[in-house]
Amino acid sequence: MPELPEVETTKRGIEPYISNQSIKKILVRNNKLRIPFNKNLAKEITNIEISDIKRRAKYIIVDFANGYSIVIHLGMTGNLRVSKKIKYLKHDHIIFYLSSGNVLIYNDVRRFGLIQIYRTDESFFLLDNNGPDPFEKEANADYLFNKIKKSTASIKSILLNHKVISGIGNIYASEILFATNISPTRLGKDVSYDECKKILQESKKILSKAIKAGGTTLNDYFNAESKPGYFKIQLKVYGRDGQKCSKCESNISKITQSNRSTYFCKESQN
């Protein structure tokens, strides 16, 4: 699943091509998405200038000058690409024809993503259900510590809980905990204030590096220019079970937590 760096990379990739443009026409080729595209509102964003594009957690938001917005979630396998040529691929589901002559194409093999039109001032229920991501001011040590100080959930599952901290997915949760020397099995209530501070610091460092590298490619993620991300070569623990830990001579372990794979070093993380 595209995580925060992949979504930010996609947002930055399409931004130069859609900023200050307008959508002339929308073609829905397949509307069997996680939530069907509400094309009945298409007229509200047609021929209206795009005023802003931003990211909130793992969502891309496109604002229009008339007070409407589009929210986009890439799901498990979704991607956006901008093209001058209208050459449809098998899983190109929604096509936005731009005033520049380019087209913005939403492709999603497994169709777990979504695109929805909504009134900007009314927001969107899935956006409202997210906690701050590590780059937001609200995500400080006081906030995180107070959220988890009584929790009996593992710190790994807490980092994956978008209601607490949004944008951190399975790959980066393992990497962040390795960088902080915290075991993924440690309970939230056993994580100190200083460790909360360190988690957020390392989150920003690791996510920033991943954004700079273009995201992480494992199976299906491609950025807005259909190029894979390259952060995988910098991963310290994820997918490296059985290999030597970079901090000690122990091997990286793999366990399952909440049906998700977790990678860590039993010796250097406690």
SVG drawing of the C-alpha trace seen along z (x, -y; Angstrom):
<svg xmlns="http://www.w3.org/2000/svg" viewBox="-26 -30 54 46">
<polyline fill="none" stroke="black" stroke-width="0.4" points="0.0,0.0 1.3,-3.5 2.3,-5.1 2.9,-8.8 6.1,-9.2 4.5,-7.6 1.4,-9.8 3.5,-12.9 5.7,-12.0 2.6,-11.5 1.2,-14.8 4.4,-16.6 4.5,-14.8 1.1,-15.9 1.1,-19.3 3.0,-21.2 0.7,-19.7 -2.7,-20.5 -2.1,-23.7 -4.1,-26.6 -5.7,-24.2 -9.3,-23.3 -11.0,-20.0 -12.8,-20.1 -14.3,-16.6 -14.3,-13.5 -14.4,-10.0 -15.4,-7.1 -14.3,-3.8 -14.9,-1.7 -16.6,-2.9 -16.3,0.3 -14.0,-1.3 -13.9,-1.1 -16.4,-4.0 -17.9,-4.6 -16.9,-8.0 -19.8,-10.4 -20.0,-11.5 -23.3,-13.2 -21.3,-16.1 -18.9,-16.3 -20.5,-19.5 -19.5,-21.2 -15.7,-20.9 -15.9,-21.1 -14.4,-24.3 -13.5,-25.5 -9.9,-26.5 -7.8,-24.3 -6.7,-26.6 -4.6,-24.2 -3.3,-20.7 -2.2,-19.2 -1.8,-16.0 -3.6,-15.0 -2.3,-11.8 -2.5,-9.3 -5.0,-11.4 -4.4,-13.8 -6.8,-16.8 -7.4,-19.0 -9.3,-22.3 -11.3,-24.2 -11.9,-28.0 -15.7,-27.6 -15.5,-25.8 -15.5,-22.2 -12.7,-19.6 -11.7,-16.2 -10.2,-13.7 -8.1,-10.8 -6.9,-7.7 -4.6,-5.4 -5.8,-2.3 -3.5,0.8 -2.4,0.4 -3.6,-2.9 -1.5,-5.5 -2.0,-8.8 -0.1,-9.7 -0.2,-12.7 0.1,-12.1 -0.1,-14.1 -1.2,-11.0 -4.6,-9.4 -3.5,-5.8 -5.6,-3.9 -4.1,-1.0 -6.2,2.0 -6.8,0.6 -7.2,-3.1 -10.6,-3.8 -11.1,-7.6 -9.7,-10.1 -9.6,-13.9 -9.1,-16.0 -7.3,-19.2 -7.5,-22.6 -3.7,-22.3 -4.5,-19.3 -2.9,-16.9 -4.9,-14.1 -4.7,-13.0 -5.3,-9.3 -6.3,-7.2 -5.1,-3.6 -5.9,-1.0 -5.4,2.7 -7.3,3.9 -9.7,1.0 -9.4,0.4 -8.8,-3.3 -11.3,-6.1 -12.0,-9.5 -14.8,-11.7 -16.1,-15.2 -17.2,-17.1 -17.9,-20.7 -14.6,-21.9 -16.3,-23.5 -18.1,-20.2 -14.9,-18.1 -15.0,-14.4 -15.6,-11.8 -12.5,-9.7 -10.3,-12.8 -11.9,-13.8 -11.0,-10.3 -7.2,-10.9 -4.8,-12.0 -2.0,-14.3 0.9,-13.0 4.5,-13.3 5.1,-16.5 2.2,-18.4 2.7,-20.6 0.1,-18.8 2.2,-15.6 4.5,-16.4 5.8,-14.4 3.1,-15.6 0.4,-14.6 1.8,-11.1 2.7,-10.3 -0.8,-11.3 -2.4,-9.2 -0.5,-6.0 0.4,-6.2 -2.4,-3.9 -2.5,-1.8 -2.1,2.0 -1.6,2.1 1.8,2.7 3.8,-0.4 3.9,1.1 0.1,1.3 -0.2,-2.2 2.0,-3.6 -0.3,-1.9 -3.4,-3.4 -4.3,-6.4 -6.5,-7.7 -3.4,-8.3 -0.7,-9.1 -1.6,-9.1 0.6,-8.3 2.9,-5.7 2.3,-2.3 3.8,1.1 7.2,0.5 8.0,-2.7 6.8,-1.6 9.4,1.2 12.1,-1.2 11.2,-3.9 11.2,-1.4 14.5,0.0 16.0,-3.5 14.8,-4.2 15.9,-0.8 12.3,-0.1 10.9,3.4 7.7,3.5 6.1,5.7 6.5,3.1 3.2,1.9 2.3,-1.7 2.0,-2.3 5.7,-1.2 7.0,-3.8 8.5,-6.8 8.0,-10.5 11.5,-10.8 11.0,-7.7 7.8,-9.3 9.9,-12.3 12.5,-10.1 9.8,-8.2 8.5,-11.4 12.0,-12.7 13.0,-9.5 9.6,-9.4 10.3,-12.8 13.8,-11.8 12.9,-8.5 9.8,-9.7 11.8,-12.8 14.5,-10.5 11.8,-8.3 10.1,-11.3 13.4,-12.5 14.2,-9.1 10.8,-8.9 9.0,-6.5 9.4,-2.7 8.7,-0.3 7.8,3.3 5.1,4.5 2.7,2.1 3.6,-1.5 4.7,-3.9 4.9,-7.6 3.1,-10.2 5.6,-9.7 5.2,-5.9 8.7,-5.5 9.3,-3.2 10.5,-4.6 14.0,-3.8 13.9,-4.0 13.9,-0.2 17.7,-0.1 17.9,-2.1 15.6,0.1 17.4,1.4 15.0,4.1 11.9,4.4 12.1,7.5 15.5,8.4 14.6,11.3 17.5,13.7 20.1,11.0 22.6,9.5 21.5,6.5 23.5,3.3 23.9,2.5 25.0,5.9 25.8,9.5 22.2,10.8 19.9,11.7 16.8,9.7 13.6,11.4 10.2,11.5 7.0,11.9 3.3,11.3 1.4,8.6 -2.3,8.0 -1.9,10.0 1.0,7.7 4.6,8.6 7.0,7.0 10.8,6.9 13.1,6.1 16.3,7.0 15.7,8.8 19.0,7.7 19.2,4.0 15.5,3.3 14.0,3.8"/>
</svg>
